[in-house]
Amino acid sequence: MGIYDLSVKDAGGADVQLSDYKGKVLLVVNTATGCGFTPQYTGLQQMYDLYKDKGFEILDFPCNQFGNQAPGTNDEIAEFCTGRFGITFKQFDKVDVNGANESPLFAWLKQQKSGLGGSDVKWNFSKFLIDGEGKVVKRYASTKAPEAIAKDVAKLLA
């Protein structure tokens, strides 16, 4: 099984087939609106603006598992992100990234790149970079700023 065999829910609850993203470079991020890393939305949006016309997509999955830092509804989260950070990349339904109710997408991502001290996602704003063939090429800790990831995205798009 690969990423293109999976489906997720968008922020409105509709099914989205990840095969729709075939051929695109993806950055999958678990996010939160009340986290110390929330300002990374600025860098994510800048990176998206720079590369979106070259085949790059950011898939934003709010997650409330770490310190109750994404407590709002999908609509409230979207309003916060667009209002405060001008987010235009795709936001999806809130997910669990660890545990019994973890998203199948994050279970698969962690299986592909289990580094950073183990399989579990450690905190909000963990990032997985996926090439145009659906292979997870890098996993980044929350502390890795989007600006530091941009060079890796550029290489995959070249």
Backbone as a printed PyTorch tensor [residue, N CA C, xyz], in Angstrom:
tensor([[[  0.8350,  -1.1780,   0.0000],
         [  0.0000,   0.0000,   0.0000],
         [  0.8840,   1.2470,   0.0000]],

        [[  0.4390,   2.2690,  -0.7270],
         [  1.1580,   3.5300,  -0.7920],
         [  0.2270,   4.6850,  -0.4990]],

        [[  0.7950,   5.8570,  -0.5200],
         [  0.0200,   7.0520,  -0.1930],
         [ -1.1640,   7.2440,  -1.1340]],

        [[ -0.9920,   6.8610,  -2.4050],
         [ -2.0610,   7.0800,  -3.3910],
         [ -3.2360,   6.1140,  -3.2270]],

        [[ -3.0800,   5.1350,  -2.3290],
         [ -4.1750,   4.2090,  -2.0220],
         [ -5.0430,   4.7160,  -0.8710]],

        [[ -4.6180,   5.7780,  -0.2410],
         [ -5.3090,   6.3000,   0.9340],
         [ -6.2810,   7.4180,   0.5740]],

        [[ -7.2530,   7.6000,   1.4430],
         [ -8.1350,   8.7610,   1.3280],
         [ -8.2020,   9.4240,   2.6960]],

        [[ -8.5030,  10.7100,   2.6850],
         [ -8.6200,  11.5000,   3.9070],
         [ -9.8950,  12.3260,   3.8010]],

        [[-10.2550,  12.9770,   4.8810],
         [-11.4120,  13.8700,   4.8810],
         [-10.9260,  15.3120,   4.7880]],

        [[-11.5890,  16.0950,   3.9350],
         [-11.2620,  17.5140,   3.9190],
         [-11.9370,  18.1990,   5.1070]],

        [[-11.7150,  19.4880,   5.2680],
         [-12.2470,  20.2100,   6.4260],
         [-13.7730,  20.2060,   6.4560]],

        [[-14.4090,  19.9690,   5.3100],
         [-15.8660,  19.8950,   5.2470],
         [-16.4070,  18.4910,   5.4270]],

        [[-15.5270,  17.5070,   5.5980],
         [-15.9470,  16.1270,   5.8250],
         [-16.0530,  15.2730,   4.5710]],

        [[-15.7130,  15.8300,   3.4150],
         [-15.7770,  15.0650,   2.1680],
         [-14.5100,  14.2260,   1.9910]],

        [[-14.6660,  13.0710,   1.3600],
         [-13.5180,  12.2140,   1.0710],
         [-12.6390,  12.8340,  -0.0070]],

        [[-11.3400,  12.7500,   0.1960],
         [-10.3480,  13.2030,  -0.7760],
         [ -9.4110,  12.0360,  -1.0210]],

        [[ -9.3010,  11.6270,  -2.2580],
         [ -8.3740,  10.5580,  -2.6360],
         [ -6.9810,  11.1610,  -2.7870]],

        [[ -6.0130,  10.6000,  -2.0900],
         [ -4.6660,  11.1450,  -2.2000],
         [ -4.0600,  10.8730,  -3.5720]],

        [[ -4.6550,   9.9690,  -4.3270],
         [ -4.2140,   9.7620,  -5.7130],
         [ -4.4340,  11.0220,  -6.5500]],

        [[ -5.2980,  11.9340,  -6.0850],
         [ -5.4800,  13.2180,  -6.7700],
         [ -4.1920,  14.0320,  -6.7880]],

        [[ -3.2610,  13.6940,  -5.9120],
         [ -1.9970,  14.4410,  -5.7940],
         [ -0.8290,  13.7370,  -6.4900]],

        [[ -1.1340,  12.6970,  -7.2510],
         [ -0.0840,  11.9620,  -7.9590],
         [  0.7300,  12.9320,  -8.8160]],

        [[  2.0490,  12.7840,  -8.7430],
         [  2.9380,  13.6270,  -9.5300],
         [  3.3240,  14.9270,  -8.8370]],

        [[  2.7250,  15.2240,  -7.7080],
         [  3.0250,  16.4560,  -6.9730],
         [  3.9920,  16.1590,  -5.8280]],

        [[  4.7920,  17.1460,  -5.4850],
         [  5.6150,  17.0860,  -4.2860],
         [  4.7280,  17.5750,  -3.1420]],

        [[  4.6710,  16.7980,  -2.0590],
         [  3.7720,  17.1080,  -0.9530],
         [  4.5410,  17.3280,   0.3430]],

        [[  4.0410,  18.2580,   1.1350],
         [  4.5010,  18.4120,   2.5020],
         [  3.2760,  18.2230,   3.3810]],

        [[  3.2720,  17.1260,   4.1540],
         [  2.1580,  16.8140,   5.0560],
         [  2.5650,  17.2910,   6.4460]],

        [[  1.7010,  18.1090,   7.0620],
         [  2.0140,  18.7340,   8.3420],
         [  0.8450,  18.5550,   9.3040]],

        [[  1.1390,  18.1650,  10.5460],
         [  0.1040,  18.2110,  11.5900],
         [  0.2610,  19.5440,  12.3180]],

        [[ -0.8110,  20.3000,  12.3870],
         [ -0.7320,  21.6710,  12.8580],
         [ -1.6210,  21.9050,  14.0730]],

        [[ -1.4450,  23.0770,  14.6780],
         [ -2.2830,  23.5170,  15.7910],
         [ -2.2740,  25.0380,  15.8220]],

        [[ -3.3790,  25.5980,  16.2470],
         [ -3.5260,  27.0550,  16.2440],
         [ -3.0000,  27.7110,  17.5160]],

        [[ -2.7820,  26.9420,  18.5720],
         [ -2.3390,  27.5200,  19.8310],
         [ -0.9940,  27.0000,  20.2900]],

        [[ -0.1260,  26.7190,  19.3700],
         [  1.1700,  26.0940,  19.6350],
         [  2.2820,  27.1360,  19.5050]],

        [[  3.3770,  26.9090,  20.1890],
         [  4.5310,  27.7750,  20.0250],
         [  5.0710,  27.7770,  18.6100]],

        [[  4.7650,  26.7380,  17.8460],
         [  5.2170,  26.6470,  16.4570],
         [  4.1950,  27.2060,  15.4640]],

        [[  3.0430,  27.6530,  15.9430],
         [  1.9980,  28.1740,  15.0510],
         [  2.5070,  29.2540,  14.1000]],

        [[  3.4420,  30.1230,  14.5110],
         [  3.9680,  31.1070,  13.5560],
         [  4.6180,  30.4910,  12.3080]],

        [[  4.8960,  29.1690,  12.3290],
         [  5.4250,  28.5210,  11.1270],
         [  4.4380,  28.5900,   9.9640]],

        [[  3.1680,  28.8610,  10.2470],
         [  2.2130,  29.0450,   9.1530],
         [  2.7000,  30.1040,   8.1660]],

        [[  3.3600,  31.1400,   8.6490],
         [  3.8780,  32.1790,   7.7600],
         [  4.8710,  31.5950,   6.7680]],

        [[  5.8350,  30.8330,   7.2660],
         [  6.8360,  30.2200,   6.3930],
         [  6.2430,  29.1710,   5.4750]],

        [[  5.2670,  28.4220,   5.9760],
         [  4.5960,  27.4370,   5.1190],
         [  3.8900,  28.1370,   3.9610]],

        [[  3.1850,  29.2180,   4.2610],
         [  2.4790,  29.9360,   3.1970],
         [  3.4650,  30.5370,   2.2040]],

        [[  4.5720,  31.0810,   2.6720],
         [  5.5870,  31.6330,   1.7640],
         [  6.1450,  30.5500,   0.8490]],

        [[  6.4150,  29.3810,   1.4050],
         [  6.9260,  28.2720,   0.6010],
         [  5.8700,  27.8160,  -0.4060]],

        [[  4.6360,  27.7600,   0.0320],
         [  3.5510,  27.3770,  -0.8760],
         [  3.4280,  28.3780,  -2.0210]],

        [[  3.4600,  29.6570,  -1.7130],
         [  3.3760,  30.6870,  -2.7520],
         [  4.5140,  30.5540,  -3.7580]],

        [[  5.6920,  30.2250,  -3.2720],
         [  6.8730,  30.1120,  -4.1270],
         [  6.8130,  28.9180,  -5.0740]],

        [[  6.2520,  27.7900,  -4.6060],
         [  6.3450,  26.5440,  -5.3690],
         [  5.0260,  25.9590,  -5.8630]],

        [[  3.9010,  26.5370,  -5.5060],
         [  2.6090,  25.9250,  -5.8540],
         [  2.4070,  25.7910,  -7.3640]],

        [[  2.9330,  26.6930,  -8.1450],
         [  2.7790,  26.6150,  -9.5980],
         [  3.7740,  25.6610, -10.2500]],

        [[  4.6430,  25.0620,  -9.4340],
         [  5.6510,  24.1340,  -9.9370],
         [  5.3430,  22.6910,  -9.5410]],

        [[  4.1580,  22.4650,  -8.9440],
         [  3.7760,  21.1030,  -8.5880],
         [  3.9380,  20.7690,  -7.1280]],

        [[  3.8280,  21.7650,  -6.2530],
         [  3.9880,  21.5690,  -4.8160],
         [  2.6690,  21.8190,  -4.0960]],

        [[  2.3720,  20.9510,  -3.1190],
         [  1.1700,  21.1160,  -2.3020],
         [  1.5160,  20.8920,  -0.8370]],

        [[  0.8900,  21.6730,   0.0240],
         [  0.9680,  21.4550,   1.4630],
         [ -0.3790,  20.9010,   1.9030]],

        [[ -0.3520,  19.8110,   2.6520],
         [ -1.5560,  19.1970,   3.1870],
         [ -1.5300,  19.3920,   4.7030]],

        [[ -2.4290,  20.2260,   5.1910],
         [ -2.4660,  20.6760,   6.5770],
         [ -3.5240,  19.8950,   7.3460]],

        [[ -3.0790,  19.1470,   8.3600],
         [ -3.9700,  18.3440,   9.1900],
         [ -3.9230,  18.8460,  10.6280]],

        [[ -4.9170,  19.6320,  11.0500],
         [ -4.9540,  20.0600,  12.4450],
         [ -5.0040,  18.8400,  13.3710]],

        [[ -4.3400,  18.9890,  14.5200],
         [ -4.2530,  17.8920,  15.4910],
         [ -4.3450,  18.4700,  16.8950]],

        [[ -5.2280,  17.9230,  17.6910],
         [ -5.4400,  18.4100,  19.0520],
         [ -4.8390,  17.4740,  20.0990]],

        [[ -3.9540,  16.5720,  19.6900],
         [ -3.4020,  15.5710,  20.6110],
         [ -2.3150,  16.1070,  21.5340]],

        [[ -1.7320,  17.2260,  21.2130],
         [ -0.5940,  17.7290,  21.9730],
         [ -0.9990,  18.9960,  22.7220]],

        [[ -1.2780,  18.8610,  24.0000],
         [ -1.5700,  20.0100,  24.8350],
         [ -2.8710,  20.7310,  24.5070]],

        [[ -3.8130,  20.0330,  23.8340],
         [ -5.1050,  20.6510,  23.4860],
         [ -4.8970,  21.9800,  22.7510]],

        [[ -3.9560,  21.9800,  21.7970],
         [ -3.5630,  23.2200,  21.1250],
         [ -4.3110,  23.4840,  19.8180]],

        [[ -5.2500,  22.6280,  19.4620],
         [ -6.1160,  22.8600,  18.2920],
         [ -7.5500,  22.5240,  18.6930]],

        [[ -8.1070,  23.2640,  19.6580],
         [ -9.3950,  22.8820,  20.2210],
         [-10.6100,  23.2500,  19.3750]],

        [[-10.4740,  24.1190,  18.4120],
         [-11.6280,  24.6050,  17.6560],
         [-12.1740,  23.6100,  16.6510]],

        [[-13.2870,  24.0080,  16.0560],
         [-13.8480,  23.2380,  14.9490],
         [-12.9980,  23.4680,  13.7060]],

        [[-13.2280,  22.6770,  12.6750],
         [-12.5120,  22.8870,  11.4200],
         [-12.7460,  24.2940,  10.8900]],

        [[-13.9690,  24.7920,  10.9870],
         [-14.2780,  26.1420,  10.5090],
         [-13.5370,  27.2030,  11.3250]],

        [[-13.4930,  27.0240,  12.6330],
         [-12.7830,  27.9870,  13.4800],
         [-11.2840,  27.9830,  13.1890]],

        [[-10.7380,  26.8030,  12.9820],
         [ -9.3170,  26.6880,  12.6590],
         [ -9.0290,  27.3570,  11.3180]],

        [[ -9.8600,  27.0950,  10.3230],
         [ -9.6660,  27.7090,   8.9970],
         [ -9.7690,  29.2190,   9.0830]],

        [[-10.7270,  29.7090,   9.8360],
         [-10.8950,  31.1660,   9.9800],
         [ -9.6570,  31.7860,  10.6290]],

        [[ -9.1380,  31.1550,  11.6570],
         [ -7.9290,  31.6270,  12.3170],
         [ -6.7530,  31.6480,  11.3400]],

        [[ -6.5670,  30.5530,  10.6070],
         [ -5.4060,  30.4200,   9.7160],
         [ -5.4670,  31.3780,   8.5270]],

        [[ -6.6440,  31.5360,   7.9560],
         [ -6.7510,  32.4690,   6.8280],
         [ -6.6990,  33.9120,   7.3150]],

        [[ -7.3350,  34.1920,   8.4540],
         [ -7.3530,  35.5570,   8.9740],
         [ -6.0040,  36.0260,   9.4790]],

        [[ -5.3290,  35.1950,  10.2220],
         [ -4.0660,  35.6090,  10.8240],
         [ -2.8640,  35.3970,   9.9100]],

        [[ -2.8870,  34.3110,   9.1000],
         [ -1.7070,  33.9580,   8.3100],
         [ -1.9400,  33.9520,   6.7990]],

        [[ -3.1620,  34.1900,   6.3640],
         [ -3.4450,  34.2210,   4.9290],
         [ -3.2800,  32.8830,   4.2400]],

        [[ -3.5430,  31.8100,   4.9390],
         [ -3.3320,  30.4600,   4.4100],
         [ -4.2180,  30.2080,   3.1900]],

        [[ -3.6000,  29.7060,   2.1310],
         [ -4.3550,  29.3230,   0.9310],
         [ -4.1650,  27.8520,   0.5710]],

        [[ -3.2490,  27.1540,   1.2610],
         [ -3.0890,  25.7280,   0.9750],
         [ -4.2110,  24.9490,   1.6520]],

        [[ -4.3540,  23.6910,   1.2540],
         [ -5.4870,  22.8580,   1.6430],
         [ -5.3990,  22.4340,   3.1140]],

        [[ -6.4870,  22.6970,   3.8240],
         [ -6.6170,  22.2220,   5.1920],
         [ -7.6160,  21.0690,   5.2140]],

        [[ -7.3190,  20.0910,   6.0440],
         [ -8.1260,  18.8870,   6.1240],
         [ -8.7900,  18.7700,   7.4910]],

        [[ -9.5480,  17.7060,   7.6590],
         [-10.2240,  17.4100,   8.9140],
         [ -9.1930,  17.1890,  10.0140]],

        [[ -9.5480,  17.5770,  11.2190],
         [ -8.6950,  17.3550,  12.3840],
         [ -8.4690,  15.8550,  12.5550]],

        [[ -7.2210,  15.4800,  12.8620],
         [ -6.8640,  14.0700,  12.9890],
         [ -6.0760,  13.8110,  14.2640]],

        [[ -6.0290,  12.5410,  14.6470],
         [ -5.0500,  12.0590,  15.6150],
         [ -3.8830,  11.5140,  14.8010]],

        [[ -2.6670,  11.7950,  15.2540],
         [ -1.4820,  11.3270,  14.5380],
         [ -0.8110,  10.1520,  15.2390]],

        [[ -1.2550,   9.8610,  16.4610],
         [ -0.7370,   8.7390,  17.2550],
         [ -1.9090,   8.0330,  17.9220]],

        [[ -1.6650,   6.7950,  18.3390],
         [ -2.6200,   6.1020,  19.1860],
         [ -3.6910,   5.3250,  18.4530]],

        [[ -4.6680,   4.8800,  19.2190],
         [ -5.7150,   3.9810,  18.7150],
         [ -6.5440,   4.5890,  17.5950]],

        [[ -6.7130,   5.8970,  17.6010],
         [ -7.5330,   6.5620,  16.5770],
         [ -6.7070,   7.3230,  15.5490]],

        [[ -5.4350,   6.9420,  15.4100],
         [ -4.5790,   7.6940,  14.4870],
         [ -5.0690,   7.5660,  13.0540]],

        [[ -4.8500,   8.6270,  12.3230],
         [ -5.1900,   8.6680,  10.9040],
         [ -4.3900,   7.6030,  10.1520]],

        [[ -5.0360,   6.8610,   9.2380],
         [ -4.2820,   5.9010,   8.4240],
         [ -3.1370,   6.5650,   7.6460]],

        [[ -3.3320,   7.8250,   7.2460],
         [ -2.2540,   8.5380,   6.5430],
         [ -1.0340,   8.6700,   7.4520]],

        [[ -1.2280,   9.1220,   8.6860],
         [ -0.0850,   9.3010,   9.5840],
         [  0.5090,   7.9700,  10.0170]],

        [[ -0.3000,   6.9410,  10.1440],
         [  0.2390,   5.6010,  10.4270],
         [  1.1820,   5.1930,   9.3020]],

        [[  0.7620,   5.4310,   8.0510],
         [  1.5950,   5.0830,   6.8950],
         [  2.8540,   5.9430,   6.8550]],

        [[  2.7030,   7.2450,   7.0640],
         [  3.8630,   8.1420,   7.0370],
         [  4.9050,   7.7220,   8.0730]],

        [[  4.4600,   7.4390,   9.2750],
         [  5.3830,   7.0500,  10.3450],
         [  6.0620,   5.7260,  10.0260]],

        [[  5.3490,   4.8280,   9.3790],
         [  5.9300,   3.5460,   8.9820],
         [  7.0520,   3.7670,   7.9630]],

        [[  6.8800,   4.7390,   7.0910],
         [  7.8720,   5.0150,   6.0540],
         [  9.1300,   5.6830,   6.6070]],

        [[  8.9270,   6.5920,   7.5470],
         [ 10.0520,   7.3400,   8.1360],
         [  9.8620,   7.3840,   9.6380]],

        [[ 10.4110,   6.3920,  10.3210],
         [ 10.1660,   6.2720,  11.7560],
         [ 11.2250,   6.9560,  12.6080]],

        [[ 12.1260,   7.7120,  12.0060],
         [ 13.2230,   8.3360,  12.7370],
         [ 12.7820,   9.3290,  13.7860]],

        [[ 13.6900,  10.1880,  14.1620],
         [ 13.4460,  11.2250,  15.1630],
         [ 13.0310,  10.6370,  16.5030]],

        [[ 13.7280,   9.6130,  16.9450],
         [ 13.4930,   9.0760,  18.2770],
         [ 12.3280,   8.1190,  18.3790]],

        [[ 11.9170,   7.5530,  17.2830],
         [ 10.8250,   6.5870,  17.3230],
         [  9.7600,   6.9030,  16.3140]],

        [[  8.7770,   6.0550,  16.2640],
         [  7.7390,   6.1880,  15.2570],
         [  6.7590,   7.3130,  15.5340]],

        [[  6.3810,   7.5080,  16.7950],
         [  5.3340,   8.4730,  17.0770],
         [  5.7180,   9.8920,  16.6720]],

        [[  4.7190,  10.6320,  16.2490],
         [  4.8820,  12.0610,  16.0400],
         [  5.0200,  12.6630,  17.4300]],

        [[  6.0260,  13.5040,  17.6150],
         [  6.3360,  14.0230,  18.9460],
         [  5.5590,  15.2920,  19.3010]],

        [[  5.1740,  16.1060,  18.3030],
         [  4.5070,  17.3680,  18.6130],
         [  3.8790,  17.9290,  17.3410]],

        [[  3.1710,  19.0220,  17.5070],
         [  2.5760,  19.7250,  16.3730],
         [  3.6650,  20.2580,  15.4390]],

        [[  3.3040,  20.4130,  14.1910],
         [  4.1740,  20.9190,  13.1330],
         [  5.3030,  19.9610,  12.7890]],

        [[  5.0710,  18.6600,  12.9770],
         [  5.9490,  17.6560,  12.3890],
         [  5.6280,  17.6220,  10.8970]],

        [[  6.6370,  17.3500,  10.0770],
         [  6.4550,  17.4760,   8.6330],
         [  7.0210,  16.2540,   7.9140]],

        [[  6.3140,  15.8330,   6.8720],
         [  6.7540,  14.7260,   6.0250],
         [  6.7990,  15.2290,   4.5910]],

        [[  7.9510,  15.0820,   3.9260],
         [  8.1210,  15.5020,   2.5390],
         [  8.0300,  14.2770,   1.6360]],

        [[  7.1570,  14.3640,   0.6420],
         [  6.8640,  13.2470,  -0.2480],
         [  7.1590,  13.6780,  -1.6850]],

        [[  7.8770,  12.8360,  -2.4110],
         [  8.2080,  13.1820,  -3.7970],
         [  7.0270,  12.9100,  -4.7330]],

        [[  7.2010,  13.2480,  -5.9870],
         [  6.1390,  13.1210,  -6.9800],
         [  5.7290,  11.6900,  -7.2870]],

        [[  6.4850,  10.7250,  -6.8000],
         [  6.1430,   9.3150,  -6.9930],
         [  5.4940,   8.7130,  -5.7460]],

        [[  5.2730,   9.5410,  -4.7220],
         [  4.6060,   9.0670,  -3.5210],
         [  5.5180,   8.4790,  -2.4670]],

        [[  6.8240,   8.7120,  -2.5810],
         [  7.7840,   8.1860,  -1.6160],
         [  8.0970,   9.2650,  -0.5760]],

        [[  8.0520,   8.8720,   0.7080],
         [  8.4360,   9.7890,   1.7770],
         [  9.9560,   9.8980,   1.7600]],

        [[ 10.4520,  11.0940,   1.4770],
         [ 11.8980,  11.2700,   1.3560],
         [ 12.5240,  11.8790,   2.6010]],

        [[ 11.7600,  12.6390,   3.3650],
         [ 12.2970,  13.2340,   4.5910],
         [ 11.1890,  13.4320,   5.6060]],

        [[ 11.6080,  13.3850,   6.8650],
         [ 10.7230,  13.6820,   7.9900],
         [ 11.4310,  14.7420,   8.8250]],

        [[ 10.6800,  15.7620,   9.2160],
         [ 11.2560,  16.8750,   9.9540],
         [ 10.5600,  17.0430,  11.3000]],

        [[ 11.3480,  17.3570,  12.3120],
         [ 10.7980,  17.6590,  13.6250],
         [ 10.0940,  19.0120,  13.5980]],

        [[  9.2930,  19.2430,  14.6060],
         [  8.5600,  20.5060,  14.7320],
         [  9.4790,  21.7200,  14.6970]],

        [[ 10.6800,  21.5570,  15.2180],
         [ 11.6170,  22.6730,  15.3150],
         [ 12.1990,  23.0890,  13.9690]],

        [[ 12.0570,  22.2640,  12.9450],
         [ 12.6080,  22.5740,  11.6170],
         [ 11.6860,  23.5820,  10.9370]],

        [[ 12.1710,  24.7770,  10.7480],
         [ 11.3770,  25.8520,  10.1500],
         [ 11.1410,  25.5900,   8.6690]],

        [[  9.9940,  26.0230,   8.1580],
         [  9.7200,  25.8430,   6.7240],
         [ 10.8170,  26.4200,   5.8310]],

        [[ 11.4120,  27.5250,   6.2430],
         [ 12.4690,  28.1400,   5.4400],
         [ 13.6570,  27.1930,   5.2580]],

        [[ 13.8880,  26.3330,   6.2320],
         [ 14.9880,  25.3700,   6.1550],
         [ 14.6340,  24.1540,   5.3070]],

        [[ 13.3650,  23.9800,   5.0150],
         [ 12.8870,  22.8510,   4.2150],
         [ 12.8020,  23.2210,   2.7320]],

        [[ 12.7140,  24.4950,   2.4440],
         [ 12.4740,  24.9640,   1.0730],
         [ 13.4960,  24.4140,   0.0850]],

        [[ 14.7540,  24.3110,   0.4940],
         [ 15.7840,  23.8000,  -0.4320],
         [ 15.5080,  22.3380,  -0.8140]],

        [[ 14.9940,  21.5580,   0.1220],
         [ 14.6640,  20.1630,  -0.1730],
         [ 13.4920,  20.0860,  -1.1410]],

        [[ 12.5100,  20.9670,  -0.9650],
         [ 11.3710,  21.0280,  -1.8830],
         [ 11.8520,  21.4110,  -3.2740]],

        [[ 12.6960,  22.4130,  -3.3550],
         [ 13.2190,  22.8740,  -4.6480],
         [ 13.9400,  21.7520,  -5.3950]],

        [[ 14.7260,  20.9480,  -4.6630],
         [ 15.4520,  19.8250,  -5.2860],
         [ 14.4760,  18.8240,  -5.9000]],

        [[ 13.4070,  18.5340,  -5.1880],
         [ 12.4280,  17.5550,  -5.6980],
         [ 11.6570,  18.0950,  -6.8960]],

        [[ 11.4860,  19.3930,  -6.9490],
         [ 10.7460,  19.9910,  -8.0610],
         [ 11.6120,  20.2040,  -9.2970]],

        [[ 12.9470,  20.1430,  -9.1110],
         [ 13.8690,  20.4070, -10.2260],
         [ 13.8160,  19.3220, -11.2790]]])
